[in-house]
């Protein structure tokens, strides 16, 4: 037998995943982590109202979710004061990125991103045969001018920009992002990933303009709303672009309980504010822990903090490995010079107590 007849594109690709999950590392270690602080998850979790609503709906899990996501789209439309026709809901931003790339990128098409930015987007581009064109960070920020210049030069189909940024946690103010939107060349679409926007200071995001055909903005319930495992994301864009998702999306991809939970999360803005306060306090605590160990942090507009280990990526990797060996799950950026940092989520008091105990030992081990 000859076996499956893969397309030439798929046959040419490596079998890989953008991230190695903490569960994989726990299986390798033979024990769970004492503190799970590496996946940019919101450890403070969802609103109790969300948990209650999902529990009450569990007996009806025999039903498919609404393939039109009608109720959630209507609630999001009211929340953002835009028409529901300008919103698409999907299985997290990752799935929506995949659908967008599928719609717009053919083999050989150019796509611009920052070198070291969110790798799942790159994974989708490679999966549909696109060619990545990367520009370096400017300090610890993505470089908006360089992104636009590269897109013009290579006639890019897409530009990817996260604001706030992952993996560094930095952000640009709204006037800078609006200037990027205004400068997008004809025939190009700006992919503005705003997954961490709720954690950012006021004045980070420009006003929504759902008539602009050259930008799509992605947001999520995974971060501030504490529902990463439920996989609920959404995109905001011009109605024609939004409608095009119906040509390729998985119409029954949304979990019914996830739809119900997201509705309740959106309604409980008081709990969201409590979470934002918890995250801000945890970020401050991480800064104090870093300073106590002679380190500094990159100012963060997200629910994670990059700690500058003061040397290059080799040293930072030693610190990371030593922390993992002590049961503290953290990650680090992939690319120099950002890989001088380790990165951890804004954890609970107990989580950060464990990190504070482990960090000086990890540093001493890394220093030999």
C-alpha positions as CSV (number, residue, x, y, z in Angstrom):
1,X,0.0,0.0,0.0
2,X,1.2,3.5,-0.8
3,X,-0.5,5.2,2.2
4,X,-2.0,8.7,2.3
5,X,-1.3,10.9,-0.7
6,X,-0.3,14.1,1.1
7,X,-0.2,17.4,-0.8
8,X,3.3,18.5,-1.7
9,X,2.9,21.4,0.8
10,X,2.0,19.2,3.8
11,X,4.6,16.6,2.8
12,X,7.3,19.4,3.0
13,X,6.3,20.6,6.5
14,X,7.8,19.3,9.8
15,X,5.4,17.9,12.3
16,X,5.6,20.4,15.1
17,X,3.7,22.5,17.6
18,X,4.4,26.1,18.4
19,X,4.5,25.5,22.1
20,X,5.4,22.6,24.4
21,X,2.6,22.4,26.9
22,X,3.2,22.2,30.7
23,X,1.4,18.9,30.6
24,X,4.1,17.5,28.3
25,X,6.8,18.7,30.7
26,X,4.9,17.3,33.7
27,X,4.8,13.9,32.1
28,X,8.5,14.1,31.4
29,X,9.2,15.2,35.0
30,X,6.9,12.5,36.4
31,X,5.2,15.0,38.7
32,X,3.0,18.2,38.4
33,X,4.4,21.7,38.7
34,X,4.0,23.4,42.0
35,X,3.3,26.7,40.3
36,X,1.9,27.0,36.7
37,X,3.2,30.4,35.6
38,X,4.4,29.9,32.0
39,X,1.4,29.8,29.7
40,X,0.1,33.4,30.1
41,X,-3.0,32.0,31.7
42,X,-5.2,33.9,34.1
43,X,-4.7,32.0,37.2
44,X,-7.5,33.9,39.0
45,X,-9.9,32.0,36.8
46,X,-13.4,32.8,35.5
47,X,-16.2,34.6,37.4
48,X,-18.2,32.3,39.7
49,X,-21.2,33.3,37.6
50,X,-19.4,31.7,34.6
51,X,-18.8,28.5,36.5
52,X,-22.4,28.4,37.7
53,X,-23.8,29.0,34.3
54,X,-21.7,26.3,32.7
55,X,-22.5,23.8,35.4
56,X,-26.2,24.5,35.0
57,X,-25.9,24.0,31.2
58,X,-24.0,20.7,31.4
59,X,-27.0,18.4,31.1
60,X,-27.7,20.0,27.7
61,X,-24.3,19.2,26.4
62,X,-25.9,16.7,24.1
63,X,-26.9,19.7,22.0
64,X,-24.6,21.3,19.5
65,X,-23.6,24.9,20.1
66,X,-25.4,27.5,18.0
67,X,-23.5,27.6,14.7
68,X,-24.2,31.3,14.3
69,X,-23.1,32.2,17.8
70,X,-26.1,34.6,17.7
71,X,-26.5,35.4,21.4
72,X,-22.8,35.9,22.0
73,X,-22.4,38.1,18.9
74,X,-25.4,40.2,20.0
75,X,-23.9,40.7,23.5
76,X,-20.5,41.6,22.1
77,X,-22.1,44.0,19.7
78,X,-23.9,45.8,22.5
79,X,-20.7,45.7,24.6
80,X,-18.6,47.4,21.9
81,X,-21.5,49.5,20.5
82,X,-21.0,48.1,16.9
83,X,-23.3,46.0,14.6
84,X,-23.3,42.2,15.1
85,X,-22.4,41.8,11.4
86,X,-19.0,43.1,12.2
87,X,-18.1,40.3,14.7
88,X,-17.0,36.7,14.1
89,X,-16.8,34.3,17.0
90,X,-14.4,31.3,16.9
91,X,-12.5,28.7,18.9
92,X,-10.0,31.2,20.3
93,X,-7.9,33.7,18.4
94,X,-5.7,30.8,17.2
95,X,-8.5,29.2,15.2
96,X,-9.6,32.6,13.8
97,X,-6.0,33.3,12.7
98,X,-6.0,30.0,10.9
99,X,-9.3,30.8,9.1
100,X,-8.0,34.3,8.1
101,X,-4.7,32.9,6.7
102,X,-6.7,30.2,4.8
103,X,-8.8,32.9,3.2
104,X,-6.0,35.3,2.2
105,X,-2.7,33.4,1.8
106,X,-1.7,31.2,-1.0
107,X,1.6,29.4,-1.5
108,X,4.3,32.1,-2.1
109,X,2.3,35.0,-0.7
110,X,4.3,37.3,1.7
111,X,3.2,37.8,5.3
112,X,5.0,40.3,7.5
113,X,5.5,39.9,11.3
114,X,8.1,40.7,14.0
115,X,11.0,38.3,14.5
116,X,10.2,36.5,17.8
117,X,6.5,37.5,17.9
118,X,3.6,35.1,18.5
119,X,4.6,31.8,16.8
120,X,1.1,30.3,16.3
121,X,0.4,32.9,13.6
122,X,3.6,31.8,11.8
123,X,2.5,28.2,12.1
124,X,-0.7,28.9,10.2
125,X,1.2,30.9,7.5
126,X,3.6,28.0,7.0
127,X,0.6,25.6,6.9
128,X,-0.9,27.4,3.9
129,X,2.4,28.0,2.1
130,X,2.9,31.6,2.9
131,X,6.4,33.1,3.2
132,X,7.2,35.0,6.4
133,X,9.0,38.3,6.1
134,X,10.3,39.3,9.6
135,X,11.5,42.6,11.0
136,X,13.4,42.9,14.3
137,X,11.9,44.4,17.5
138,X,12.8,47.9,18.4
139,X,14.1,47.5,21.9
140,X,11.4,45.4,23.6
141,X,8.6,46.7,21.4
142,X,7.4,45.6,18.0
143,X,8.4,48.2,15.4
144,X,5.3,49.6,13.6
145,X,7.3,51.6,11.0
146,X,9.4,48.7,10.0
147,X,6.4,46.4,9.7
148,X,4.7,48.9,7.3
149,X,7.9,49.4,5.3
150,X,8.4,45.7,4.9
151,X,4.8,45.2,3.8
152,X,5.1,47.8,1.2
153,X,8.3,46.4,-0.1
154,X,7.2,42.8,-0.4
155,X,3.5,43.5,-1.3
156,X,2.4,41.5,1.8
157,X,-1.1,40.0,2.1
158,X,-1.1,40.3,5.9
159,X,0.8,42.2,8.6
160,X,0.7,40.8,12.1
161,X,1.0,43.1,15.1
162,X,0.1,42.3,18.7
163,X,-0.7,45.2,21.0
164,X,0.0,44.6,23.9
165,X,2.8,42.4,22.7
166,X,3.5,38.7,23.3
167,X,6.1,37.7,24.5
168,X,7.4,40.9,26.0
169,X,4.2,42.4,27.4
170,X,4.9,45.9,26.1
171,X,2.4,48.1,24.2
172,X,2.1,51.1,21.9
173,X,-0.3,54.0,22.6
174,X,-3.5,54.3,20.5
175,X,-2.1,57.1,18.2
176,X,0.8,54.9,17.1
177,X,-1.6,52.0,16.4
178,X,-3.9,54.3,14.5
179,X,-1.0,55.5,12.4
180,X,-0.2,51.9,11.5
181,X,-3.9,51.3,10.5
182,X,-3.8,54.5,8.4
183,X,-0.6,53.4,6.7
184,X,-1.6,49.8,5.7
185,X,-1.0,49.6,1.9
186,X,-3.8,48.7,-0.5
187,X,-4.5,45.0,-0.7
188,X,-3.0,44.3,2.7
189,X,-4.8,43.4,5.9
190,X,-3.5,44.4,9.3
191,X,-4.0,41.6,11.8
192,X,-4.2,43.5,15.1
193,X,-4.0,41.0,18.0
194,X,-5.5,42.6,21.1
195,X,-5.7,39.4,23.3
196,X,-4.3,41.3,26.3
197,X,-6.0,44.6,25.8
198,X,-8.1,44.5,29.0
199,X,-4.9,44.6,31.1
200,X,-3.4,47.5,29.2
201,X,-3.6,51.2,30.3
202,X,-6.3,53.5,28.9
203,X,-5.3,55.0,25.6
204,X,-3.8,51.7,24.2
205,X,-6.5,50.9,21.6
206,X,-7.8,53.3,19.0
207,X,-11.5,53.6,18.5
208,X,-13.1,50.8,16.5
209,X,-13.8,51.6,12.9
210,X,-15.8,48.8,11.3
211,X,-15.9,50.4,7.9
212,X,-12.1,50.0,7.4
213,X,-11.4,47.0,5.1
214,X,-7.7,46.9,5.8
215,X,-7.7,45.8,9.5
216,X,-9.2,43.0,11.6
217,X,-8.9,43.2,15.4
218,X,-8.9,40.0,17.5
219,X,-9.9,39.7,21.1
220,X,-10.5,36.8,23.5
221,X,-12.1,35.4,26.6
222,X,-8.9,33.4,27.4
223,X,-7.0,36.1,29.2
224,X,-8.7,38.7,31.3
225,X,-11.9,36.6,31.5
226,X,-10.0,33.5,32.7
227,X,-11.5,31.1,30.1
228,X,-8.4,29.8,28.2
229,X,-9.6,26.2,28.3
230,X,-13.0,27.1,26.9
231,X,-11.5,28.5,23.6
232,X,-13.6,31.6,22.8
233,X,-12.2,34.4,20.7
234,X,-13.7,36.9,18.3
235,X,-12.7,39.2,15.5
236,X,-14.0,42.7,14.7
237,X,-13.8,43.9,11.1
238,X,-15.7,45.3,8.1
239,X,-18.8,43.3,7.4
240,X,-17.6,41.8,4.1
241,X,-14.4,40.4,5.7
242,X,-16.4,39.0,8.6
243,X,-18.9,37.3,6.3
244,X,-16.1,35.7,4.4
245,X,-15.3,33.6,7.5
246,X,-18.5,31.7,6.9
247,X,-16.9,30.3,3.7
248,X,-14.2,28.4,5.7
249,X,-14.9,28.3,9.4
250,X,-16.0,25.2,11.4
251,X,-19.7,26.1,11.9
252,X,-20.0,23.6,14.8
253,X,-16.6,24.4,16.3
254,X,-17.9,26.3,19.2
255,X,-18.6,24.4,22.4
256,X,-22.1,25.1,23.7
257,X,-20.9,25.5,27.3
258,X,-18.2,27.9,26.1
259,X,-20.8,30.1,24.4
260,X,-22.9,30.2,27.6
261,X,-19.8,30.8,29.8
262,X,-18.6,33.7,27.6
263,X,-22.0,35.3,27.8
264,X,-21.9,35.3,31.5
265,X,-18.3,36.5,31.7
266,X,-19.2,39.5,29.5
267,X,-22.1,40.3,31.8
268,X,-19.9,40.2,35.0
269,X,-17.8,43.3,34.5
270,X,-17.4,43.7,38.3
271,X,-15.5,40.4,38.4
272,X,-13.4,41.5,35.5
273,X,-12.3,44.6,37.4
274,X,-11.4,42.5,40.4
275,X,-9.3,40.3,38.2
276,X,-7.5,43.3,36.7
277,X,-6.7,44.5,40.2
278,X,-5.4,41.1,41.2
279,X,-3.2,41.0,38.1
280,X,-1.8,44.5,38.7
281,X,-0.9,43.6,42.3
282,X,0.8,40.4,41.1
283,X,2.8,42.3,38.5
284,X,4.0,44.6,41.2
285,X,5.0,41.7,43.4
286,X,7.0,40.1,40.5
287,X,8.8,43.4,40.1
288,X,9.7,43.4,43.8
289,X,10.9,39.8,43.7
290,X,13.1,40.6,40.7
291,X,14.6,43.6,42.3
292,X,15.4,41.6,45.5
293,X,17.4,39.3,43.3
294,X,19.3,42.1,41.5
295,X,17.2,41.8,38.3
296,X,14.8,44.1,36.5
297,X,11.5,43.7,34.7
298,X,10.2,44.9,31.3
299,X,7.1,47.1,32.1
300,X,4.1,45.0,31.3
301,X,0.6,45.8,29.9
302,X,-0.4,42.2,30.1
303,X,-1.0,39.4,32.7
304,X,2.6,38.3,32.5
305,X,6.0,39.9,33.2
306,X,9.3,39.4,31.4
307,X,12.2,39.4,33.9
308,X,15.5,40.5,32.5
309,X,18.1,38.0,33.8
310,X,20.9,40.5,33.0
311,X,22.8,38.3,30.6
312,X,22.1,36.5,27.3
313,X,19.8,33.8,26.3
314,X,22.1,30.9,27.4
315,X,22.1,32.2,31.0
316,X,18.3,32.8,30.9
317,X,17.8,29.3,29.7
318,X,19.8,28.0,32.6
319,X,17.6,30.0,35.0
320,X,14.5,28.7,33.4
321,X,15.7,25.1,33.6
322,X,16.6,25.5,37.2
323,X,13.1,26.9,38.0
324,X,11.4,24.1,36.1
325,X,13.5,21.5,38.1
326,X,12.1,23.1,41.2
327,X,8.5,22.8,40.0
328,X,8.0,26.4,38.8
329,X,6.7,26.4,35.2
330,X,7.9,29.4,33.3
331,X,8.8,30.2,29.7
332,X,11.1,32.6,27.8
333,X,11.1,34.4,24.5
334,X,12.7,32.5,21.6
335,X,14.7,35.2,19.9
336,X,17.7,37.4,20.9
337,X,17.9,39.9,22.5
338,X,14.5,39.2,24.1
339,X,15.7,35.7,25.1
340,X,17.7,37.4,27.9
341,X,14.4,37.3,29.8
342,X,12.3,34.6,31.5
343,X,8.5,35.2,31.5
344,X,5.9,34.3,34.0
345,X,2.2,34.9,34.5
346,X,0.8,37.1,37.2
347,X,0.2,34.4,39.8
348,X,-1.6,34.0,43.1
349,X,0.1,35.0,46.3
350,X,0.9,31.3,46.9
351,X,2.3,30.9,43.4
352,X,4.6,33.9,43.8
353,X,5.7,32.8,47.2
354,X,7.0,29.6,45.6
355,X,8.6,31.6,42.8
356,X,10.3,33.9,45.3
357,X,11.7,31.0,47.2
358,X,13.0,29.2,44.0
359,X,14.4,32.2,42.1
360,X,17.6,32.9,44.1
361,X,18.4,29.2,44.1
362,X,17.9,29.0,40.3
363,X,20.1,32.1,39.8
364,X,22.8,30.6,41.9
365,X,22.7,27.3,40.0
366,X,22.7,29.2,36.7
367,X,25.8,31.2,37.8
368,X,27.6,27.9,38.6
